[in-house]
Amino acid sequence: MLYTYRTRVQSYFIYLIYIFFPNIFPPFFVSFIYKHIYMYIYLSVYIYIYIYIFPLRNGH
């Protein structure tokens, strides 16, 4: 639960940086992040499943 909250806050922080400070990062970096934001969400969901679902299935 704490992990999902932390990743959610990190994603919100990244969005706030891109909204309020668009001139800090070069445009190719911003486009790179926007292209890979779905991969970031996929990895966070995968780590959540690996941490919380697999120990329950293994009996730990």
PQR file with spaces between the fields and no chain letter, atoms N, CA, C, O and H, PARSE charges and radii, in Angstrom:
ATOM       1  N    MET     1       0.833   -1.194    0.000 -0.4000 1.5000
ATOM       2  CA   MET     1       0.000    0.000    0.000 -0.0000 2.0000
ATOM       3  C    MET     1       0.872    1.249    0.000  0.5500 1.7000
ATOM       4  O    MET     1       0.600    2.215   -0.713 -0.5500 1.4000
ATOM       5  N    LEU     2       1.914    1.211    0.807 -0.4000 1.5000
ATOM       6  CA   LEU     2       2.834    2.343    0.857 -0.0000 2.0000
ATOM       7  C    LEU     2       3.590    2.492   -0.460  0.5500 1.7000
ATOM       8  O    LEU     2       3.880    3.605   -0.899 -0.5500 1.4000
ATOM       9  H    LEU     2       2.135    0.426    1.387  0.4000 1.0000
ATOM      10  N    TYR     3       3.909    1.347   -1.092 -0.4000 1.5000
ATOM      11  CA   TYR     3       4.633    1.418   -2.358 -0.0000 2.0000
ATOM      12  C    TYR     3       3.789    2.060   -3.450  0.5500 1.7000
ATOM      13  O    TYR     3       4.285    2.896   -4.205 -0.5500 1.4000
ATOM      14  H    TYR     3       3.674    0.443   -0.736  0.4000 1.0000
ATOM      15  N    THR     4       2.525    1.679   -3.540 -0.4000 1.5000
ATOM      16  CA   THR     4       1.665    2.249   -4.568 -0.0000 2.0000
ATOM      17  C    THR     4       1.456    3.736   -4.321  0.5500 1.7000
ATOM      18  O    THR     4       1.392    4.516   -5.272 -0.5500 1.4000
ATOM      19  H    THR     4       2.122    1.000   -2.926  0.4000 1.0000
ATOM      20  N    TYR     5       1.350    4.140   -3.061 -0.4000 1.5000
ATOM      21  CA   TYR     5       1.204    5.553   -2.753 -0.0000 2.0000
ATOM      22  C    TYR     5       2.459    6.328   -3.159  0.5500 1.7000
ATOM      23  O    TYR     5       2.366    7.445   -3.668 -0.5500 1.4000
ATOM      24  H    TYR     5       1.403    3.507   -2.289  0.4000 1.0000
ATOM      25  N    ARG     6       3.636    5.727   -2.930 -0.4000 1.5000
ATOM      26  CA   ARG     6       4.878    6.409   -3.272 -0.0000 2.0000
ATOM      27  C    ARG     6       5.022    6.571   -4.782  0.5500 1.7000
ATOM      28  O    ARG     6       5.412    7.644   -5.242 -0.5500 1.4000
ATOM      29  H    ARG     6       3.712    4.820   -2.516  0.4000 1.0000
ATOM      30  N    THR     7       4.721    5.543   -5.558 -0.4000 1.5000
ATOM      31  CA   THR     7       4.838    5.649   -7.006 -0.0000 2.0000
ATOM      32  C    THR     7       3.802    6.622   -7.554  0.5500 1.7000
ATOM      33  O    THR     7       4.076    7.330   -8.523 -0.5500 1.4000
ATOM      34  H    THR     7       4.405    4.672   -5.184  0.4000 1.0000
ATOM      35  N    ARG     8       2.613    6.668   -6.949 -0.4000 1.5000
ATOM      36  CA   ARG     8       1.585    7.599   -7.393 -0.0000 2.0000
ATOM      37  C    ARG     8       2.043    9.034   -7.149  0.5500 1.7000
ATOM      38  O    ARG     8       1.828    9.910   -7.987 -0.5500 1.4000
ATOM      39  H    ARG     8       2.390    6.093   -6.162  0.4000 1.0000
ATOM      40  N    VAL     9       2.668    9.270   -6.007 -0.4000 1.5000
ATOM      41  CA   VAL     9       3.181   10.609   -5.710 -0.0000 2.0000
ATOM      42  C    VAL     9       4.319   10.971   -6.657  0.5500 1.7000
ATOM      43  O    VAL     9       4.433   12.121   -7.079 -0.5500 1.4000
ATOM      44  H    VAL     9       2.842    8.558   -5.327  0.4000 1.0000
ATOM      45  N    GLN    10       5.154   10.005   -6.989 -0.4000 1.5000
ATOM      46  CA   GLN    10       6.235   10.281   -7.935 -0.0000 2.0000
ATOM      47  C    GLN    10       5.688   10.642   -9.313  0.5500 1.7000
ATOM      48  O    GLN    10       6.201   11.558   -9.955 -0.5500 1.4000
ATOM      49  H    GLN    10       5.061    9.070   -6.646  0.4000 1.0000
ATOM      50  N    SER    11       4.656    9.939   -9.778 -0.4000 1.5000
ATOM      51  CA   SER    11       4.079   10.261  -11.074 -0.0000 2.0000
ATOM      52  C    SER    11       3.425   11.637  -11.058  0.5500 1.7000
ATOM      53  O    SER    11       3.559   12.392  -12.021 -0.5500 1.4000
ATOM      54  H    SER    11       4.239    9.195   -9.256  0.4000 1.0000
ATOM      55  N    TYR    12       2.720   11.975   -9.981 -0.4000 1.5000
ATOM      56  CA   TYR    12       2.141   13.309   -9.868 -0.0000 2.0000
ATOM      57  C    TYR    12       3.232   14.374   -9.842  0.5500 1.7000
ATOM      58  O    TYR    12       3.064   15.443  -10.428 -0.5500 1.4000
ATOM      59  H    TYR    12       2.611   11.362   -9.199  0.4000 1.0000
ATOM      60  N    PHE    13       4.341   14.096   -9.173 -0.4000 1.5000
ATOM      61  CA   PHE    13       5.438   15.054   -9.108 -0.0000 2.0000
ATOM      62  C    PHE    13       6.046   15.289  -10.485  0.5500 1.7000
ATOM      63  O    PHE    13       6.381   16.420  -10.838 -0.5500 1.4000
ATOM      64  H    PHE    13       4.478   13.228   -8.697  0.4000 1.0000
ATOM      65  N    ILE    14       6.187   14.208  -11.267 -0.4000 1.5000
ATOM      66  CA   ILE    14       6.703   14.345  -12.631 -0.0000 2.0000
ATOM      67  C    ILE    14       5.755   15.181  -13.479  0.5500 1.7000
ATOM      68  O    ILE    14       6.208   16.049  -14.226 -0.5500 1.4000
ATOM      69  H    ILE    14       5.914   13.290  -10.981  0.4000 1.0000
ATOM      70  N    TYR    15       4.454   14.942  -13.383 -0.4000 1.5000
ATOM      71  CA   TYR    15       3.495   15.732  -14.139 -0.0000 2.0000
ATOM      72  C    TYR    15       3.524   17.196  -13.717  0.5500 1.7000
ATOM      73  O    TYR    15       3.417   18.080  -14.567 -0.5500 1.4000
ATOM      74  H    TYR    15       4.086   14.238  -12.776  0.4000 1.0000
ATOM      75  N    LEU    16       3.666   17.469  -12.419 -0.4000 1.5000
ATOM      76  CA   LEU    16       3.717   18.862  -11.963 -0.0000 2.0000
ATOM      77  C    LEU    16       4.976   19.559  -12.475  0.5500 1.7000
ATOM      78  O    LEU    16       4.936   20.738  -12.825 -0.5500 1.4000
ATOM      79  H    LEU    16       3.752   16.751  -11.729  0.4000 1.0000
ATOM      80  N    ILE    17       6.091   18.831  -12.517 -0.4000 1.5000
ATOM      81  CA   ILE    17       7.316   19.423  -13.072 -0.0000 2.0000
ATOM      82  C    ILE    17       7.107   19.795  -14.539  0.5500 1.7000
ATOM      83  O    ILE    17       7.510   20.875  -14.971 -0.5500 1.4000
ATOM      84  H    ILE    17       6.123   17.873  -12.232  0.4000 1.0000
ATOM      85  N    TYR    18       6.476   18.902  -15.305 -0.4000 1.5000
ATOM      86  CA   TYR    18       6.298   19.185  -16.726 -0.0000 2.0000
ATOM      87  C    TYR    18       5.270   20.281  -16.961  0.5500 1.7000
ATOM      88  O    TYR    18       5.346   20.988  -17.966 -0.5500 1.4000
ATOM      89  H    TYR    18       6.149   18.025  -14.954  0.4000 1.0000
ATOM      90  N    ILE    19       4.305   20.439  -16.049 -0.4000 1.5000
ATOM      91  CA   ILE    19       3.307   21.480  -16.243 -0.0000 2.0000
ATOM      92  C    ILE    19       3.861   22.853  -15.861  0.5500 1.7000
ATOM      93  O    ILE    19       3.695   23.820  -16.604 -0.5500 1.4000
ATOM      94  H    ILE    19       4.243   19.866  -15.233  0.4000 1.0000
ATOM      95  N    PHE    20       4.520   22.936  -14.702 -0.4000 1.5000
ATOM      96  CA   PHE    20       4.925   24.241  -14.189 -0.0000 2.0000
ATOM      97  C    PHE    20       6.323   24.654  -14.632  0.5500 1.7000
ATOM      98  O    PHE    20       6.617   25.847  -14.697 -0.5500 1.4000
ATOM      99  H    PHE    20       4.655   22.150  -14.099  0.4000 1.0000
ATOM     100  N    PHE    21       7.196   23.686  -14.941 -0.4000 1.5000
ATOM     101  CA   PHE    21       8.559   24.016  -15.340 -0.0000 2.0000
ATOM     102  C    PHE    21       8.904   23.336  -16.661  0.5500 1.7000
ATOM     103  O    PHE    21       9.760   22.452  -16.693 -0.5500 1.4000
ATOM     104  H    PHE    21       6.957   22.716  -14.888  0.4000 1.0000
ATOM     105  N    PRO    22       8.250   23.735  -17.747 -0.5600 1.5000
ATOM     106  CA   PRO    22       8.517   23.054  -19.022  0.2800 2.0000
ATOM     107  C    PRO    22       9.854   23.436  -19.641  0.5500 1.7000
ATOM     108  O    PRO    22      10.342   22.735  -20.528 -0.5500 1.4000
ATOM     109  N    ASN    23      10.455   24.533  -19.191 -0.4000 1.5000
ATOM     110  CA   ASN    23      11.682   25.013  -19.826 -0.0000 2.0000
ATOM     111  C    ASN    23      12.943   24.408  -19.220  0.5500 1.7000
ATOM     112  O    ASN    23      14.039   24.626  -19.736 -0.5500 1.4000
ATOM     113  H    ASN    23      10.059   25.102  -18.471  0.4000 1.0000
ATOM     114  N    ILE    24      12.804   23.649  -18.130 -0.4000 1.5000
ATOM     115  CA   ILE    24      13.982   23.054  -17.503 -0.0000 2.0000
ATOM     116  C    ILE    24      14.530   21.927  -18.379  0.5500 1.7000
ATOM     117  O    ILE    24      15.736   21.838  -18.608 -0.5500 1.4000
ATOM     118  H    ILE    24      11.913   23.472  -17.711  0.4000 1.0000
ATOM     119  N    PHE    25      13.635   21.071  -18.865 -0.4000 1.5000
ATOM     120  CA   PHE    25      14.069   19.922  -19.633 -0.0000 2.0000
ATOM     121  C    PHE    25      14.010   20.241  -21.126  0.5500 1.7000
ATOM     122  O    PHE    25      13.128   20.982  -21.560 -0.5500 1.4000
ATOM     123  H    PHE    25      12.655   21.143  -18.679  0.4000 1.0000
ATOM     124  N    PRO    26      14.917   19.702  -21.905 -0.5600 1.5000
ATOM     125  CA   PRO    26      14.832   19.863  -23.359  0.2800 2.0000
ATOM     126  C    PRO    26      13.642   19.088  -23.918  0.5500 1.7000
ATOM     127  O    PRO    26      13.184   18.134  -23.290 -0.5500 1.4000
ATOM     128  N    PRO    27      13.135   19.477  -25.079 -0.5600 1.5000
ATOM     129  CA   PRO    27      11.911   18.855  -25.615  0.2800 2.0000
ATOM     130  C    PRO    27      12.069   17.370  -25.914  0.5500 1.7000
ATOM     131  O    PRO    27      11.112   16.610  -25.768 -0.5500 1.4000
ATOM     132  N    PHE    28      13.267   16.942  -26.334 -0.4000 1.5000
ATOM     133  CA   PHE    28      13.418   15.518  -26.644 -0.0000 2.0000
ATOM     134  C    PHE    28      13.311   14.673  -25.374  0.5500 1.7000
ATOM     135  O    PHE    28      12.835   13.539  -25.419 -0.5500 1.4000
ATOM     136  H    PHE    28      14.044   17.560  -26.453  0.4000 1.0000
ATOM     137  N    PHE    29      13.752   15.226  -24.243 -0.4000 1.5000
ATOM     138  CA   PHE    29      13.634   14.493  -22.980 -0.0000 2.0000
ATOM     139  C    PHE    29      12.171   14.374  -22.564  0.5500 1.7000
ATOM     140  O    PHE    29      11.743   13.322  -22.089 -0.5500 1.4000
ATOM     141  H    PHE    29      14.138   16.148  -24.207  0.4000 1.0000
ATOM     142  N    VAL    30      11.406   15.447  -22.739 -0.4000 1.5000
ATOM     143  CA   VAL    30       9.984   15.415  -22.380 -0.0000 2.0000
ATOM     144  C    VAL    30       9.241   14.428  -23.271  0.5500 1.7000
ATOM     145  O    VAL    30       8.397   13.670  -22.792 -0.5500 1.4000
ATOM     146  H    VAL    30      11.753   16.302  -23.124  0.4000 1.0000
ATOM     147  N    SER    31       9.553   14.434  -24.574 -0.4000 1.5000
ATOM     148  CA   SER    31       8.894   13.484  -25.475 -0.0000 2.0000
ATOM     149  C    SER    31       9.282   12.052  -25.132  0.5500 1.7000
ATOM     150  O    SER    31       8.466   11.138  -25.250 -0.5500 1.4000
ATOM     151  H    SER    31      10.238   15.049  -24.963  0.4000 1.0000
ATOM     152  N    PHE    32      10.531   11.856  -24.705 -0.4000 1.5000
ATOM     153  CA   PHE    32      10.980   10.532  -24.294 -0.0000 2.0000
ATOM     154  C    PHE    32      10.186   10.052  -23.082  0.5500 1.7000
ATOM     155  O    PHE    32       9.769    8.895  -23.033 -0.5500 1.4000
ATOM     156  H    PHE    32      11.194   12.599  -24.609  0.4000 1.0000
ATOM     157  N    ILE    33       9.972   10.939  -22.097 -0.4000 1.5000
ATOM     158  CA   ILE    33       9.200   10.562  -20.915 -0.0000 2.0000
ATOM     159  C    ILE    33       7.753   10.289  -21.282  0.5500 1.7000
ATOM     160  O    ILE    33       7.155    9.341  -20.773 -0.5500 1.4000
ATOM     161  H    ILE    33      10.311   11.879  -22.137  0.4000 1.0000
ATOM     162  N    TYR    34       7.183   11.101  -22.154 -0.4000 1.5000
ATOM     163  CA   TYR    34       5.785   10.871  -22.526 -0.0000 2.0000
ATOM     164  C    TYR    34       5.615    9.586  -23.325  0.5500 1.7000
ATOM     165  O    TYR    34       4.570    8.940  -23.249 -0.5500 1.4000
ATOM     166  H    TYR    34       7.669   11.872  -22.567  0.4000 1.0000
ATOM     167  N    LYS    35       6.638    9.211  -24.091 -0.4000 1.5000
ATOM     168  CA   LYS    35       6.538    7.956  -24.831 -0.0000 2.0000
ATOM     169  C    LYS    35       6.645    6.747  -23.913  0.5500 1.7000
ATOM     170  O    LYS    35       6.104    5.684  -24.219 -0.5500 1.4000
ATOM     171  H    LYS    35       7.487    9.736  -24.153  0.4000 1.0000
ATOM     172  N    HIS    36       7.343    6.905  -22.785 -0.4000 1.5000
ATOM     173  CA   HIS    36       7.594    5.772  -21.914 -0.0000 2.0000
ATOM     174  C    HIS    36       6.806    5.829  -20.615  0.5500 1.7000
ATOM     175  O    HIS    36       7.109    5.096  -19.674 -0.5500 1.4000
ATOM     176  H    HIS    36       7.782    7.768  -22.537  0.4000 1.0000
ATOM     177  N    ILE    37       5.793    6.696  -20.553 -0.4000 1.5000
ATOM     178  CA   ILE    37       5.008    6.801  -19.316 -0.0000 2.0000
ATOM     179  C    ILE    37       4.165    5.542  -19.120  0.5500 1.7000
ATOM     180  O    ILE    37       3.921    5.133  -17.985 -0.5500 1.4000
ATOM     181  H    ILE    37       5.546    7.291  -21.317  0.4000 1.0000
ATOM     182  N    TYR    38       3.713    4.916  -20.231 -0.4000 1.5000
ATOM     183  CA   TYR    38       2.947    3.685  -20.094 -0.0000 2.0000
ATOM     184  C    TYR    38       3.841    2.538  -19.631  0.5500 1.7000
ATOM     185  O    TYR    38       3.386    1.660  -18.897 -0.5500 1.4000
ATOM     186  H    TYR    38       3.911    5.249  -21.153  0.4000 1.0000
ATOM     187  N    MET    39       5.099    2.533  -20.048 -0.4000 1.5000
ATOM     188  CA   MET    39       6.031    1.521  -19.565 -0.0000 2.0000
ATOM     189  C    MET    39       6.301    1.698  -18.078  0.5500 1.7000
ATOM     190  O    MET    39       6.470    0.717  -17.353 -0.5500 1.4000
ATOM     191  H    MET    39       5.468    3.246  -20.644  0.4000 1.0000
ATOM     192  N    TYR    40       6.342    2.963  -17.617 -0.4000 1.5000
ATOM     193  CA   TYR    40       6.523    3.226  -16.189 -0.0000 2.0000
ATOM     194  C    TYR    40       5.334    2.708  -15.389  0.5500 1.7000
ATOM     195  O    TYR    40       5.512    2.110  -14.328 -0.5500 1.4000
ATOM     196  H    TYR    40       6.204    3.759  -18.205  0.4000 1.0000
ATOM     197  N    ILE    41       4.116    2.936  -15.896 -0.4000 1.5000
ATOM     198  CA   ILE    41       2.921    2.428  -15.210 -0.0000 2.0000
ATOM     199  C    ILE    41       2.922    0.907  -15.209  0.5500 1.7000
ATOM     200  O    ILE    41       2.569    0.287  -14.206 -0.5500 1.4000
ATOM     201  H    ILE    41       3.972    3.421  -16.758  0.4000 1.0000
ATOM     202  N    TYR    42       3.319    0.294  -16.337 -0.4000 1.5000
ATOM     203  CA   TYR    42       3.348   -1.161  -16.429 -0.0000 2.0000
ATOM     204  C    TYR    42       4.344   -1.757  -15.438  0.5500 1.7000
ATOM     205  O    TYR    42       4.052   -2.763  -14.791 -0.5500 1.4000
ATOM     206  H    TYR    42       3.605    0.797  -17.153  0.4000 1.0000
ATOM     207  N    LEU    43       5.518   -1.139  -15.318 -0.4000 1.5000
ATOM     208  CA   LEU    43       6.519   -1.649  -14.379 -0.0000 2.0000
ATOM     209  C    LEU    43       6.064   -1.490  -12.936  0.5500 1.7000
ATOM     210  O    LEU    43       6.327   -2.361  -12.107 -0.5500 1.4000
ATOM     211  H    LEU    43       5.755   -0.322  -15.843  0.4000 1.0000
ATOM     212  N    SER    44       5.378   -0.379  -12.621 -0.4000 1.5000
ATOM     213  CA   SER    44       4.891   -0.196  -11.251 -0.0000 2.0000
ATOM     214  C    SER    44       3.832   -1.244  -10.911  0.5500 1.7000
ATOM     215  O    SER    44       3.824   -1.774   -9.800 -0.5500 1.4000
ATOM     216  H    SER    44       5.164    0.328  -13.294  0.4000 1.0000
ATOM     217  N    VAL    45       2.936   -1.550  -11.859 -0.4000 1.5000
ATOM     218  CA   VAL    45       1.921   -2.573  -11.620 -0.0000 2.0000
ATOM     219  C    VAL    45       2.571   -3.942  -11.483  0.5500 1.7000
ATOM     220  O    VAL    45       2.163   -4.743  -10.642 -0.5500 1.4000
ATOM     221  H    VAL    45       2.942   -1.120  -12.762  0.4000 1.0000
ATOM     222  N    TYR    46       3.592   -4.217  -12.313 -0.4000 1.5000
ATOM     223  CA   TYR    46       4.271   -5.506  -12.248 -0.0000 2.0000
ATOM     224  C    TYR    46       4.977   -5.688  -10.910  0.5500 1.7000
ATOM     225  O    TYR    46       4.919   -6.770  -10.326 -0.5500 1.4000
ATOM     226  H    TYR    46       3.923   -3.567  -12.997  0.4000 1.0000
ATOM     227  N    ILE    47       5.646   -4.642  -10.415 -0.4000 1.5000
ATOM     228  CA   ILE    47       6.329   -4.739   -9.128 -0.0000 2.0000
ATOM     229  C    ILE    47       5.317   -4.890   -8.000  0.5500 1.7000
ATOM     230  O    ILE    47       5.568   -5.612   -7.036 -0.5500 1.4000
ATOM     231  H    ILE    47       5.693   -3.763  -10.889  0.4000 1.0000
ATOM     232  N    TYR    48       4.162   -4.206   -8.114 -0.4000 1.5000
ATOM     233  CA   TYR    48       3.112   -4.357   -7.106 -0.0000 2.0000
ATOM     234  C    TYR    48       2.610   -5.796   -7.056  0.5500 1.7000
ATOM     235  O    TYR    48       2.433   -6.352   -5.972 -0.5500 1.4000
ATOM     236  H    TYR    48       3.959   -3.619   -8.898  0.4000 1.0000
ATOM     237  N    ILE    49       2.379   -6.404   -8.219 -0.4000 1.5000
ATOM     238  CA   ILE    49       1.929   -7.795   -8.258 -0.0000 2.0000
ATOM     239  C    ILE    49       3.012   -8.718   -7.703  0.5500 1.7000
ATOM     240  O    ILE    49       2.711   -9.664   -6.975 -0.5500 1.4000
ATOM     241  H    ILE    49       2.523   -5.952   -9.100  0.4000 1.0000
ATOM     242  N    TYR    50       4.280   -8.444   -8.049 -0.4000 1.5000
ATOM     243  CA   TYR    50       5.369   -9.309   -7.606 -0.0000 2.0000
ATOM     244  C    TYR    50       5.554   -9.237   -6.095  0.5500 1.7000
ATOM     245  O    TYR    50       5.890  -10.239   -5.464 -0.5500 1.4000
ATOM     246  H    TYR    50       4.525   -7.676   -8.640  0.4000 1.0000
ATOM     247  N    ILE    51       5.337   -8.050   -5.505 -0.4000 1.5000
ATOM     248  CA   ILE    51       5.556   -7.911   -4.064 -0.0000 2.0000
ATOM     249  C    ILE    51       4.367   -8.447   -3.264  0.5500 1.7000
ATOM     250  O    ILE    51       4.559   -9.117   -2.250 -0.5500 1.4000
ATOM     251  H    ILE    51       5.064   -7.236   -6.018  0.4000 1.0000
ATOM     252  N    TYR    52       3.141   -8.160   -3.710 -0.4000 1.5000
ATOM     253  CA   TYR    52       1.980   -8.446   -2.870 -0.0000 2.0000
ATOM     254  C    TYR    52       1.233   -9.719   -3.251  0.5500 1.7000
ATOM     255  O    TYR    52       0.686  -10.384   -2.371 -0.5500 1.4000
ATOM     256  H    TYR    52       2.984   -7.616   -4.534  0.4000 1.0000
ATOM     257  N    ILE    53       1.191  -10.075   -4.520 -0.4000 1.5000
ATOM     258  CA   ILE    53       0.388  -11.229   -4.930 -0.0000 2.0000
ATOM     259  C    ILE    53       1.189  -12.525   -4.802  0.5500 1.7000
ATOM     260  O    ILE    53       0.664  -13.520   -4.303 -0.5500 1.4000
ATOM     261  H    ILE    53       1.634   -9.535   -5.235  0.4000 1.0000
ATOM     262  N    PHE    54       2.459  -12.532   -5.248 -0.4000 1.5000
ATOM     263  CA   PHE    54       3.245  -13.754   -5.217 -0.0000 2.0000
ATOM     264  C    PHE    54       3.508  -14.279   -3.802  0.5500 1.7000
ATOM     265  O    PHE    54       3.428  -15.490   -3.599 -0.5500 1.4000
ATOM     266  H    PHE    54       2.886  -11.724   -5.653  0.4000 1.0000
ATOM     267  N    PRO    55       3.823  -13.419   -2.800 -0.5600 1.5000
ATOM     268  CA   PRO    55       3.954  -13.967   -1.443  0.2800 2.0000
ATOM     269  C    PRO    55       2.655  -14.572   -0.918  0.5500 1.7000
ATOM     270  O    PRO    55       2.694  -15.538   -0.155 -0.5500 1.4000
ATOM     271  N    LEU    56       1.513  -14.026   -1.308 -0.4000 1.5000
ATOM     272  CA   LEU    56       0.251  -14.619   -0.881 -0.0000 2.0000
ATOM     273  C    LEU    56       0.041  -15.981   -1.535  0.5500 1.7000
ATOM     274  O    LEU    56      -0.481  -16.897   -0.900 -0.5500 1.4000
ATOM     275  H    LEU    56       1.481  -13.242   -1.927  0.4000 1.0000
ATOM     276  N    ARG    57       0.441  -16.122   -2.797 -0.4000 1.5000
ATOM     277  CA   ARG    57       0.270  -17.403   -3.480 -0.0000 2.0000
ATOM     278  C    ARG    57       1.255  -18.444   -2.941  0.5500 1.7000
ATOM     279  O    ARG    57       0.936  -19.632   -2.890 -0.5500 1.4000
ATOM     280  H    ARG    57       0.865  -15.377   -3.313  0.4000 1.0000
ATOM     281  N    ASN    58       2.434  -18.009   -2.544 -0.4000 1.5000
ATOM     282  CA   ASN    58       3.445  -18.947   -2.063 -0.0000 2.0000
ATOM     283  C    ASN    58       3.227  -19.353   -0.617  0.5500 1.7000
ATOM     284  O    ASN    58       3.903  -20.258   -0.128 -0.5500 1.4000
ATOM     285  H    ASN    58       2.694  -17.044   -2.586  0.4000 1.0000
ATOM     286  N    GLY    59       2.310  -18.712    0.072 -0.4000 1.5000
ATOM     287  CA   GLY    59       2.029  -19.078    1.435 -0.0000 2.0000
ATOM     288  C    GLY    59       2.858  -18.335    2.463  0.5500 1.7000
ATOM     289  O    GLY    59       2.791  -18.648    3.651 -0.5500 1.4000
ATOM     290  H    GLY    59       1.761  -17.976   -0.325  0.4000 1.0000
ATOM     291  N    HIS    60       3.636  -17.358    2.029 -0.4000 1.5000
ATOM     292  CA   HIS    60       4.390  -16.530    2.964 -0.0000 2.0000
ATOM     293  C    HIS    60       3.493  -15.387    3.438  0.5500 1.7000
ATOM     294  O    HIS    60       3.923  -14.556    4.238 -0.5500 1.4000
ATOM     295  H    HIS    60       3.690  -17.104    1.063  0.4000 1.0000
